[in-house]
Amino acid sequence: MVAPFSIKGEASMYVIGIDGGGTKTIGAIVDESGHVYAKSEVGPSNPNSVDTSLVKSELEKICYSLREQQPEVFAQVTNVFAGMSGGDHQENQQLLKSILEGCFPKHVKVNIDNDAITALYSGTLGKPGVVQISGTGSITFGVNEHGERQRVGGWGYLFSDYGSGYAIGRDGVSEAFKAYDGITEETVLIRLLEMHYQVTSLPDIIPFIYQSKNPRTELASISKIVSEAADLGDQVAAKIYQKNGEDLGQSIVCLSKKLFPHTCKVPVVLTGGVFKRHDLLMDTMQEVLVKSDIRGEFIIPLVEPIGGAVIAALKEEKAEIHSNFVDNFNQ
Ligand SMILES: Nc1ncnc2c1ncn2[C@@H]1O[C@H](COP(=O)(O)OP(=O)(O)OP(=O)(O)O)[C@@H](O)[C@H]1O
């Protein structure tokens, strides 16, 4: 639980943003200038990964905590926007909405949406654009000026998830074994993987991956080793990043053409753990975009996803987001 914040001054509108995921849920009461009045963190609330009873208790806990911290401000909240993983599924939406509606008086509007929308707004501050999410998995998502939405990818690691941590990690292990077998050139990935798993020969890493609790996330975590190899000047690792950068670029081009057919300038928010090393991907991505006459304006998120949820709530209320929103919110 996060310590309460004090009242920051006059405001005309108070909203609650909620960022719910498979490991944790964060909620905050914020005004249109980005002042945070109360903030709280509880357990998971993704209905795809935890029981309905837990989803309910965690969401109720967060509302209770926000009310306890600032009862007077809580009473003035007009809109609640929850960006939830699993929130685009109609059944999940209904469940989450009914739980949250039960925590507020009738006049408070409650909206549940996909967490990709809050990821987008964390960079565009509510404006249309594209968001490329690359964590363990990946998805390209966007909204245009008419409110139309589109997605590319995100169909699961077995046949999609281009440019994700999983794709980069899997390519890293695959290239290491190709080099080990003598099919391709040498790569420092072999030594780095042996060191990581504290083994003396590459095949000894196999049980660590196949017998791990979750081979998918285990392979995804290896993307960090691939970035380390690229930093050491390893050409194989550099090519893996180049290929994944091209895949990401193609997804962004495809989505941009669907959503923004008449403009070449497209804001592209880059979010997820893989972009901690955006420096290894951005040039290739931009090259692919330029070849298709798209000028991507890459944006690293200005606020956390919870900030994106707050912006979505303010947009629902047609509130003007103040120019100092980001500075105040990040204080
Ligand atoms: N410095 C780094 N270099 C390369 N990859 C990194 C780095 N830091 C984190 N990653 C990768 O980011 C991924 C995790 O990102 P994130 O925490 O956004 O994912 P997640 O929320 O678990 O996944 P998802 O968004 O698919 O649900 C892992 O594959 C991890 O290896």
PDBQT file of the ligand as one rigid body, heavy atoms in Angstrom, charges set to zero:
ROOT
HETATM    1  N1  LIG A 401      17.690  -4.651 -20.625  1.00  0.00    +0.000 N 
HETATM    2  C1  LIG A 401      16.951  -5.503 -21.313  1.00  0.00    +0.000 A 
HETATM    3  N2  LIG A 401      17.374  -5.993 -22.513  1.00  0.00    +0.000 NA
HETATM    4  C2  LIG A 401      16.601  -6.855 -23.211  1.00  0.00    +0.000 A 
HETATM    5  N3  LIG A 401      15.403  -7.319 -22.805  1.00  0.00    +0.000 NA
HETATM    6  C3  LIG A 401      14.937  -6.858 -21.628  1.00  0.00    +0.000 A 
HETATM    7  C4  LIG A 401      15.679  -5.932 -20.821  1.00  0.00    +0.000 A 
HETATM    8  N4  LIG A 401      14.959  -5.660 -19.699  1.00  0.00    +0.000 NA
HETATM    9  C5  LIG A 401      13.811  -6.388 -19.801  1.00  0.00    +0.000 A 
HETATM   10  N5  LIG A 401      13.801  -7.105 -20.953  1.00  0.00    +0.000 N 
HETATM   11  C6  LIG A 401      12.790  -8.064 -21.410  1.00  0.00    +0.000 C 
HETATM   12  O1  LIG A 401      11.480  -7.542 -21.268  1.00  0.00    +0.000 OA
HETATM   13  C7  LIG A 401      10.563  -8.635 -21.095  1.00  0.00    +0.000 C 
HETATM   14  C8  LIG A 401       9.658  -8.318 -19.907  1.00  0.00    +0.000 C 
HETATM   15  O2  LIG A 401       8.977  -7.132 -20.175  1.00  0.00    +0.000 OA
HETATM   16  P1  LIG A 401       7.662  -6.715 -19.344  1.00  0.00    +0.000 P 
HETATM   17  O3  LIG A 401       7.981  -6.699 -17.910  1.00  0.00    +0.000 OA
HETATM   18  O4  LIG A 401       7.130  -5.493 -19.990  1.00  0.00    +0.000 OA
HETATM   19  O5  LIG A 401       6.759  -7.965 -19.711  1.00  0.00    +0.000 OA
HETATM   20  P2  LIG A 401       5.465  -8.587 -19.076  1.00  0.00    +0.000 P 
HETATM   21  O6  LIG A 401       4.602  -7.521 -18.531  1.00  0.00    +0.000 OA
HETATM   22  O7  LIG A 401       5.870  -9.720 -18.212  1.00  0.00    +0.000 OA
HETATM   23  O8  LIG A 401       4.885  -9.240 -20.395  1.00  0.00    +0.000 OA
HETATM   24  P3  LIG A 401       3.574  -8.965 -21.244  1.00  0.00    +0.000 P 
HETATM   25  O9  LIG A 401       3.514  -7.479 -21.519  1.00  0.00    +0.000 OA
HETATM   26  O10 LIG A 401       3.778  -9.767 -22.488  1.00  0.00    +0.000 OA
HETATM   27  O11 LIG A 401       2.460  -9.460 -20.365  1.00  0.00    +0.000 OA
HETATM   28  C9  LIG A 401      11.398  -9.883 -20.842  1.00  0.00    +0.000 C 
HETATM   29  O12 LIG A 401      11.435 -10.632 -22.046  1.00  0.00    +0.000 OA
HETATM   30  C10 LIG A 401      12.775  -9.293 -20.513  1.00  0.00    +0.000 C 
HETATM   31  O13 LIG A 401      13.831 -10.185 -20.840  1.00  0.00    +0.000 OA
ENDROOT
TORSDOF 0
